[in-house]
């Protein structure tokens, strides 16, 4: 059966090599990657523990009406779902291992 547009939908296209000409180049890719990684890490830490590194849940960082003793409750409401999503990602990665192994065997 012929496919529409002449595309072979059952075939995985080859991964282009780094030497393949590109229509554009990212300016300073390593610098941008490093800065963005640091920003994501900072945002993640501040989500879980606002003010960590200065005054954890100090007056400038705690929501209005919160006491210092409630920081552990907040930490758990942020850290438990984050840990759950991380474990879900590890589960999906582990479940994909047979597929990755089969593709590696087929490629070479």
Secondary structure, 3 states (H helix, E strand, C coil): CCCHHHCCCCCCCCCCCCCCCCCCCCCCHHHHHHHHHHHHHHHHHHHHCCCCCCCCCCCCCCCCCCCHHHHHHHHHHHHHHHHHHHHHHHHHHHHCHHHHHHHHHHHC
